[in-house]
Amino acid sequence: MSPTYEDLWFGLTPQEAAKEAYDIIVVGTGMGAGVLAGDLFDTNSKLGNKAKNILVIEKGGLSFHSHCLNASRPGGFGEDRGQQNDTFFSLFKKNYTFSDPSYAEQWKAGEMFNLGGRGAAWGLFAPRIHDDTLDEEFGKPLRQELVGHWYRKAEDLMGLFQPTTNTYHASLMERLNMVSERECQWQWGRIASEFKDEKNFDFAKGAFSPIDKLLEIAMSKDRSKSGQSIEHRNFKLLLNSDVRSLQQDDKDGMCYSGVWVRDSKGKDTLINLKPGGTIVLGGGSVGSPAILMRTSTNLTDTLQKNGGLHLTDHDIFAATATFAWQSDDIRDKVGAMKLQTWARCKKSKRIALLNVAVDASSFLPRSFYPDQARYTNKDYPKMIAAFILPEPLLPTNTIKLDSSPSDPKKRRDAEPIVAAGRRAPFNTTPEDREDLADLRELTETIFDTMQAELKLCDVYLTDQEGADDDKFFKPLELGGVAHELGTIPMRRGEKDDPHCLDENLLLRDTTNVYVCDLSLFPFSPEVNPTLTLVALALRLSRQILSPKIIDTKGNDEPGSYLTVARAQVRRWVVNQTGDPIKVQISNISGVALGNKFIDEKPEPEAANAETILEPGEVLEVDRDSKTDETVRVYRLMFGVDWEEWKKMTNRTPEDPFLTRPDHYIASPQKVCAIL
C-alpha cells in the first residue's frame, strides 16, 4: 500500500515529542495559531544559534492540502453558485454540545479538527474593522498599530485580491457613491485569494489558508537513508494530538510548565516547556477555554470573573434578488462583482458593513429560487446585499464542563457544554425599527442603481417582495460563517471593563500563557474578524521572539526584565535576517553611551560607531524617552562566507558589508526587528 502524506511527513508522536522540552508550544493550527506558527518558523530560522525550540500541536489530521476551494469541489447546487466552502464546513465540522436543544436550533457553528482548522473552509472575505470601531473597542494605541502596520502585513501575507476595474465597474461604484449616504464609499470587496498570476508559467496561489505554509514546512524536512523524515531542529509539528490541559509549575503558580496531550489511542503524555518558555493557545472559541477550565478551578474562576466564556456572534441580515442580463456581452464585461462599504445607522449610529455580491459566489446567505423548474443558475443569477452589525459580548451566553472532578487526571476527561443564543431579534425596539427602515431603503436604492447601470432585467426580490421592514431581511444562523468569538476577551483599550487578556494577549493570573484565536475579541465586530486575527497573530509572533521589557521585581541587569523607569528610555535592535549585519545607532538624544548587549558585550562609546550583530543577537541601548533614533543596517556582501572570513589573517574584502545601508527606526520602549 502506498504511503499517505501523514505517513511521509507527520510521523511524530506525543511520546517522541516529549523526549525534549520546548521554548514555545503552540496549540492549534487555525487562522490565529496556524499563521503565528508559520511566521514563527520564518523568523526563528533566522536567529542562528539563538533560535527557539518550537512545537506546534494539532488535534486533527491532514484532511486538506490547501483551502478547500483550491481543489475539487461539488457542483450543481442551485443555491450555491460555485463557492462551496460552506458545503465543506458543514461536512467536516464537529457540532458544539449545547445544554438545551433550543440553542442548537439557532446555531450552525462548529469546530474543524484538521491541519489549518477552520482556515481550510473560511469564506475569504477580509475587510478591516472600521477605524471608529477600533478606537472604541481596542483603544487608540492598538488601532494605530493595526492600521499603521499589522493590517498591511496581514494583507500582504493573505494575498488580498484587487480586481481589474473597467468602465462598467467604475460607473457603477461612482453612481452608488452618489445615491448612497455621504459616508458610504463603495469599493471592491476584499478577498484573500490570488485568482491569476500575470507571469508566464506561474500558478496562481489561490485562496489563502494556513495549511499551505505548514504543509510546506513539513514537506521540506530531510530524509534518512531508510526514508524516514528527519524533524526540523527547532520546529516540530504534531498531528492527531489533543491538548487536554496545562501543567502548572510546582514553584510558581502563575507559570505553566507544559501541556498534557492525548493521542488517538487515548493515552495522555506530558510535554514540557523549558524554563521561561511560552504557551500559545489557538484551539478556538470553545476549545481554548475548555483547555483552561480542565487545567484548574483557578483558571476557570479567572475566565468566569473577568468577562470570559460569553460566546457571541454578530447579526448578519441579507436580501436577495434574482435577475437576468440583457445581453451576454454586458455579462462578459461586468463578470462577477463583490463590493463593500460601511454604513452608519441614522438612529443608533452603529456602523454596519454592507457587502453586495453580483452574479458572484458568496459566503453570505443563499435563497432558493421561487420556481426551481423555471429559474436556473444559467438564466437567473443573483444579487445579494448583506449587512453585518457589531455586537457586544452577551453575558447570558456561557460555557461549562460536563464534570468538574478535583482529580486532575479525571478532570482532563471533561468536555465543554455551550449555553448560548441570540440577543433579542433586531426589530424589537423603536431604534431597531428605524435602523431597519434605513437599511431597507439603502438596499432598494442599491438594487435599483445596479439594475439601471448594469442593464439588468427581470429583477425579483426573492421572498421579500412587498414584505414589511422587519421581514425584508433574512437573518443568518448564528455561527453560519464561523465568526463566533469572545470567550477569552482582551482588554478594551484603556477601559476598565472585565477582561481575561492584556493588550499583548497574555492571560490574566499567568506569566507565560497567551491566546491567539477568535476567543480573544472583546466584542463581535461588524466585519469578518479573520484579517484582524491574522494581524494580531503576526504581532504576537514578533513579540514572543523579542526581548521582554518590563519586570516589577526591580531587576536591571543585561538580559533581564527592566524596571518601568529604565524601560522608558531603552530600545532594542534584534537581528532577524539570518546573516550577520553591521549596525549604527544614532544619538540625537545626546546621552552618554556605553550600554550593553544582552550577552554583556558593550556598545561602542563613540557616537555612530559600528556594531556587528550575529543572527539572533540583540543590542539594547538607552537614549531618552521621547526621541526616535535612526538605525543604519549594512548587510553582508553577496558570496561572503562569514565564518571563513573571520578566520582569515589577511581578510578579503577588508569590510565584508555593503556600503549602502538600509534604514530603520529605534523608538523608546520598542523592539526594532531587522528583517
N, C-alpha and C positions, 0 to 999 in steps of 0.2 A: 504494500500500500504506500502511495506517495505521501511524503510528509506535508503537514499543514504549515501555514505561516507561524502559528503558535509553536509548533514543534521546532521550527528552524530558528526563531528569534526570541521566543519568550519561554525559555526553559527554566528560568529561575523560580525556585520555590521559597516559601517563607522560611523554612528551616535553613536553607542555604544562605538566604539574605541575612538571617540572624547571626551568622558567624562573624560579622563585623558590626561596628557601630557607625552612626552617620551624623554628619553635621546638620543636615536638613532632611526631614521626612515630609513629603507632600502626599496628602490623601486625596485621591480623585484625579480625573484627567479631563474634566469638562471645560467649558469656556472660561472659567476662572482658573482653577488649578492646572488644567492642561496647558493653557497659554503661559502661565507662570513657570511651569516645569520646562517647557521648550525654551523660554527666554533664559532661565537659569542655566540650562545646558550651554547655550551660546556664550553667555557672559563668563560662566565658571571655567569653560575650556580655555579661556584666555588669561587665566590667573597663574599659570605656571605651577610651581611647587606650592603655591598658596591656595590652590583650588580646594573647594569644599567637597566632601563626600556626600552625594545626594541619592536618596531612594524615593521613587515615585510608586505609589501603590494604587491599583485599580481593582474594584470589586468584580467587574465583569471581564469578559474575554475580548477577542478580536472579531466583532460582528461586522464591522465596516472597515474598508481600507481607505475611505475618504468620506466626504459628505455624501449622503445618500443620493443627492441629485447629480453627482458626478458619475454615477454608474447606472446600470439598467434599472428601470422602474416600471410599475404597472401602467397600462394605458387604457383609454376608453371610459374613464369615469366622467359621466355627464356633468357632475357638479364640481369637478376639479380639473381645470384646464392646464394640464402639463406639469405643474409643480406639486408633486405628491409627497413632499416631506411630511405633511400631516398624516398621510397613509402609513408611512414608515413609523412615525411616532406612535400612532395608535397600535401598530402591530408589535412593536418592540418594548413599549413602556410597561412598567410594573405599577399597577394602581396603588395609591395610598390605602391604608386601612383606616376607615372612618369610624368614629364612635357611634354614629347614627346613620341609617340609610338615607335620610333626607339630605345629608351633606353630600353623599356620593352622587346624588342626582344633579347637584349644582356644579360638580367638578368634572373636568375632562383631563385633569392633570395626572402626572405620574413620573416615576424615575426611570432612567435608562442606564442599565449597568453594562457598559462596554467601553472599550478604549475610545476616548472622546466624549463620553457621556451623552447628554442631550445635544452637544455640539455636532453630533452626527446627523441630526434632523432638524436643526433650527431653521427659522424662516428667512434668514439672510438680510432682513430689513434692519439697517444700522444707523438710525438717526441719533443725533446728540440730544441730551436733555437741554431744554431752554435755559438761557442764562439766568433769567429771573427765578426759575425753579431751583437751579443750582445754588444761587445765593441764599434762598430761603431754607433749603433743606440740607445742604452740605456746608454752607458758610463760604464767605468770600475767598479766604486763602486757598481752600481746596478747589473752588471754582476757577481761580486764576491758574492753578497748576494744571487742571484738566484742559481748559480752553487754550492756555498758552503753550502746552507741551504734550500732555499724555494722550489727548484725543487724536492729535495728528499722528503720534507714534502708533496708536491702535489702528487708525485708518490705513496707514501705510502697511502694517502687518496684515490686515484683513483684505487688502486689495480692493478698496472701495471703487466701485464701477462708476464711471462718468459716461453716460450715453452720448452719442453723436446727435447734435441738435440741428434739425433742418427748419425750413421756413414754417411748416405746419406746426411743429412743436413750439417754436419761438412765438408765433402768432397766438397760439392757444394760451401759453403762460402769460403773455402780455395782456391778453383780454381778461384772463382770470384775475390778474392783479388789479385791473381797472374796476371790475364789478364786485370784488371782494372788499372786506374791510381793509383800511389802510395798513394795518399791522400784518395782514396776510401777504406774504411774499412767496409766490409759488416757485418751486424748484424741482429738479429731478429727485425722485426717491433715492435714498442712499442704500445701495445694495452691495453686500460684501461678496462679490464674485467677479472674476475676470472672465468675460464671455468670449473674448477673442484676443489674439496676440498678433500685432502687425508684422512682427519679424518672421521671415521665411523659416519654415520647418520647426517652429517652436509651438509646443502645445500651450493652449490657454490653461491657466491654473484652475479655473472653475470656481465652484463655491468654496468658501473658507470653512475650515474645521481644524481644531487642534490635532485631529488624528494624523494628518499628513506629516507634520513636524515630528511627532512622537514615533510614528512608524519609521520614518526616515532615520531617526536616531538609532532605533533598534536594528534596522537593516544595515547600518554602517559598521556594525561590530565585526571584528576579525574572527577567523575560524581556526580551530586547532587542526592538526593533521588528521584527527579522527572525524572531523567535520562538525564538531560541537562549536557553537558560538561562544566567543570569549567576551565576558561582560566588560563594558567600558570601565576604566579605572575609577572614575569619580562619579558615574551616573548609572544607576540601575533602575529598571522598570519591571515591576512585579504585577502580573495579571492574576485574575481569578482568586483574589485575596481580599477578604472583607475585614477592614479595620473596625473592631468592635468597641474598643475603649482606649483611653490613655493610661499610662503608668505614672503615678505620682512619685516624685523624687522623695527618698526617705529623709533627706536632710533639710530640704526646702519645700514647704508645702505649696508655694506658688509656682514651682518649677515642675515640669513634666519630663521624664527621662526616657520615654519610649512609647510604643504603641503595641497593643495586643491585636494580632492578626489571625483570622480564622481561614483555613484553606478549604478547598472544595470537599474534603472528607470530614470536615467538622473539627479538625484539630487546631487548638489555639497555640500560638507562638509569640513570645515577647521579642520585639526588635528594638534595640536600644539606640538612644542618642548618645553622642559624645558630650562631655561636659560643655555647657554653653551652647548646645545645639538648639535647633528651631523646628517646630512642628507647624505645618500649614494645613488647615482643614478645608477641603473643597468637595465635600460629599453631598452638597445640595441643601436646599432649604429645610428638608426633613432629615436627611442623613447626617448632616453635621451636628445639629442639636442632639440627635439621638446618641451619637458617639459621646458627647459631653455628658448627657444625662446618665448613660451607662457607667461613666467613669466614677462619679461620686454624687452624693446628695449635695455636697458643697457647690459643685458646678451647676447642678440643677437649680439650686437656690439663686446662683448668680444670674441665670437666664430668667427665672421667674420674677425676681425682684428688680430687674433692670430693663424691663420692656421687651424681653425676648419671647419667643415661641408664638408670636402673633402672625401666623401665615396669612398673607394677604395678596390679592391680585387686583389689578386695575380693571375698570369697566371699559369695554370696547363695544361701541354701537355701530351698526352698519346698515346702509341702504343700498339695494342692488337694482340695477336696471339692465334689461336685455335690449339690444339694438341691432340694426343692420347697417352695413356700409352701402353708400350709394354706388360706389364703384370699386372694383378690385385695385385700380390704380391708386386711389386715395389710401386704401388699406395698406398697400405695399409701401407707400411713402411714410405713412404715420407709424405703422407697426405697433408693437406693444408699448404702452406708456405706464409709468408708475410715478406719480407726482406727490409732493408733500408740502405742507405749510403748517404754521401754528395759528390758532385762532383763540382769541381771548373772549370768553363768555361775557356778554354785556352786564348781566346781573351779578353773577358770583365772582367775576373777574378771574375765574380759573383759566389756566392755559391748557388748551387741548391740542393734540397733534391730529391733523387731518391728513389722511392718506387716501389717494384716489388711484385706482387701477383701471386702465382702459384696455380691454382686449388683452389682458396680461395675467399670467399666473400670479397668485397672491396667497399669502398665508392667512388672509383675512376671511371672514365667513363666506361660505358659498350658499347659494339658494337654488333649490330645484326649479326647473322651468315649469310654467303653468300647464303646458301640454307637451309632454316629452315626445309624443309622436310627431308634433309639428315643429317644435323648436329644437334645433340641434346645434352643437358647438360650431359646426362649419358655417351655418347660416346666421346664427344669432349669438355673437359674443356678448360679453357683459362689461358694464361699468360698476365698480364698487366704490362707494365713499364710506370711509370709516373714521370715527372719532375715538381717540384714546384719551381718557381723563385720568389725572393723578388721583391717588387715593391714600389717605393716611392709614397707618397700620391699625387693624381692627382689634381692639383689646379683648373682644369676646372670643376671638379665634385662639386656639391653643393646641399644644402637643403634649402628650404624656406617654409614659411607658406602660406596657400592659402588665408589668410587675416591677416591684422595687425591692428585691431582697437585699439584705445588708452584706451578704457574702459577695465579694467582687466577682468571683467566678460565675456564680449563678446570675448575677446582675448583667453579665455580658450576653446572656441569652434573651434579654428583654427586647421587645420590638415597639416601635412608635405607633401611637394611635392619634389620629388627627381629628380635631373637632373644629371645623372652620366652614363658614358660609359667606354669603354676600351681604353687604350692608343693605339698608332699605332700598327698594328699587328706585331708579333715577327718574322719578316722576311724582314723588310724594309731597314735596314742598312747593310753595309758590315760586321760590328761587329756581328749583329744578325745572319747573314747567316753563318759566321764561327762558331758561337756557336751552331747553329742548326746542322751543319755538324758533329761537335764533339759529340753532344748528340746522333745523329743518329748512328754514328759509335759505341759508347759505348752501345747503346741499342741492336744493332745487335750482338755485341760481347757477351752480356749477354744472349740473346736468344740462340745463338749457344752453349755457355757453358752449359746452362741448358739442352739443347737437348742432349748433349754428356754425361753429368754427371748423368742425371735422366733417360737416355734411353728413350727419347721421340721420337715419330714418327708422321708423317703427320702434321708437323708444318706449319701453314698457317697464314701469316700476314694479318689479316682482313683489307680490304680496303686500305692497304698501300703497297701491293706488287708492286715493281717497281716504286713507287712514288718518285718525286723529294724531296729534303730535306725539302722544305717549306710545303709539303703536307704529309710528313711521319707521323707527329704527329697531333692528333686531339685535338684542344683546348676545354676545358670545359667551359660551360657558366659561366659568372660572377655570383658569389653567389651560384654556384651549390652545394657547400659543406658548405655554410653558414659561410664564413670567411670574409665577408665584414666588414670594420672597419675604424678607423682613424678620426672620426668626432669630437672628443674632445681630441686631441693628447696631450700626456705628453711630458715633456722636454726631449730632446735627450742628456743626459749626461751633459757635460759642454758646449755644443754648444749653441750659441746664436740665434738659429732658432726660428721662431714663435712657440708658444706652449700655450695650454689652461690649462694644469695641471702641477703642480710641480712634483718632483720625488716621493712625497708621495701621489700623485693622488688628491691633493687639487685643486679645481677650482680657477682660477685667479679671482681677484676682489671679492673674498668671503673669509670668515674666517671659515666656517663650512660646505661647500658642497664638497663632494668627488664623484668620478666617478669610477665604478667598472664593466665595461663590455668591449666589443671589441672596443668601440669608443675610448678608452684610447691609443691605439697603435699609435706611431708616424710614422709608416711605415707598409707595409704589408710584413710579414716575409716569409721565404722560407719553412715554415712548417705550419701544422695546429696550430693555436695560442692558442688552448684550454688549454694545460698544462701550458703555461706561464701565461695565465689569471688566472687559479686556483692558481698558486703560488703567484701571485700578490694579489689575494683576501685573501689568508691566511695571507700574510704580512700586508695588510691593516687592517684586523680584529684585529690583535695583537696591531697595532698602535693605533687604535681607543680606545681600553681599557687601553692603557698605559698613564702615566703622560705626559702632554705637556711639552716641553722642552724650546723653545725659545720665548721670548717676547721682542719686540722692544721698549716697553714702559718703560723699565728700572726697573721694579719691581724685588725685590729679597727677597721675604718673603716665608716661608714654605708653600707649596701648590700652589704658584703662578707660572706663567711662569718665566723663568730666563733670565737674560741678557746673551748675547753671551759669554762674558768672564767667567761668573760663570758656564755656561753650559759646557764649555770645560773641566772642572775638575770634574764635577759631574757625578754620575751614580746612577741608581735606581734599587732596588730589590723589585719585586712585587710577593706577594703570590697568585698564581692562582691554588693552589692544592685543595681547598675546605676544608682543615683542618688547624689547627694551625701548625706552623713549628717553629723550633728554628734555627737561622742562626748565623754564624760568618763570618765577612768580614775581610780579611787580610789587612795589612797596610804596604805593601812593599814600598810604596811611602814615608813612614815616616812622614806624615803630622800630624799636631795637630788635635786630634779628638774632637767630641762634636757637630757635626751637628745634624739635627733634622729630625724626621718623618714629613711627610706632615701634620699629625694631631698634631704636636707640641711635640711629645714625643722625648726626647733626645736620641741620640745614645750613648751607653756606651763609656767612655773616655779611657778605658784600651784597648790596642791592643788585638785583637782576643776575645773580650768579647762577650757574647751570648745575642741575642735579640730574643724575641718571636714575630712573626708576625701572627696576626689573618687572616682569609681568606679575601682577597682583600686589605690587608694593604700594604703600600708602605714604604720602607726605602730609604731615599736619603742621600748619603754620598759624600764628597769631598775627592779625593786623589790628583793625579796630572794628567796632560793632556796626558801622554804617557804610563802609567803603567796599565796593566791589573791586577786586584786583584781576589783572589780566594774567592768564596762564599761556605762555608760548610753548608749544609742543613740537619738538623736532623728531621726526620718525626715522627709523633705520633705513639706510640705503638699500635698494634692491640688490639681492645677491650676496649680501654680507652675512657670513656665519658668525654670530655674536660670540659664541663660546670659543671658536677658533681665533677670532680677532683678539679676545682678551689674553690669549696665551702668547701672542706674538711679541717678540722683543722689539723689532722694528715694524711698528704697526702700519699697515697699508690698507685702506687710507688712514691718515692720521686722525681724522674725525669721521666716524662711520655714519653720521647722521646727516639728513638732508639740511640744506642751508635755509630753506623757506619753511617757516613754522605754520602750524595750524593754531588758531586762537580759541581759547575757552575762557569762561568767566568763573572765578572763585568767589563765592558770596559768603558772608558771615553765616555760621551755623549750618552750612550746606556742604554736601559732598559733591565734588566736581569729578565725574567719571570720564576718563579719557577713553574713547571707544575707537 
